[in-house]
């Protein structure tokens, strides 16, 4: 009867050494390590433990607990990524309802249709003893000056009737309102917020933030919108 000779080297051919798996996993960065690597290390440890000195049950339980925790964290990260993506899409969809409406933006050119008026506002937390508002066209030319007397602390509304200094209706185009105020005896520049029509909504893939684009091409974050009008 023929017998097969088995050498020690042939027995080891199909055995995965724990050190090999460990070294292979250790070559990865911490960002690359995942639950599959942990499971491979754990399986290799089970296959290659010394039968005369097996690993204690407590050690196995601790490693299983670590594996369970790692898997739970991985699943949680996946769920959070999915949730963030869903919320970003929902914010984008909800923000689309702003298209065609007007939002308040500071120091930005605003489209005016000939024969209509333009509304704006000034924030005066300390009040003012005098206000001057300049209206400029898209070329930076002065179109009209609006003068107002003393103002109490708070928000001051502004309305420009869309006419120049000669009381003629200005042509359709982009116009910018700028203001100076005398506060405590000092002349200071005050931002003017005007209502501009929203033309587009965009989202930033990196952080999921939503921006609104108004007439004239200027954009602002949705979180910075303080006033919405028709």
Secondary structure, 3 states (H helix, E strand, C coil): CCCCCCCHHHHHHCCCCHHHHHHHHHCCCCCCCCHHHHHHHHHHHHHCCCHHHCCCHHHHHHHHHHHHHHHHHHHHHHHHHHHHHHHHHHHHHHHHHHCCCEEEEECCCEEECCCCCEEEEEEECCCECEEEEEEEECCCCEEEEEEECCECCEEEEEEECCECCCCCECCCEEEEEEEEEEECCEEEEECEEEEEEEEEEEECCCCCCEEEEECCCCEEEHHHCCCEEC
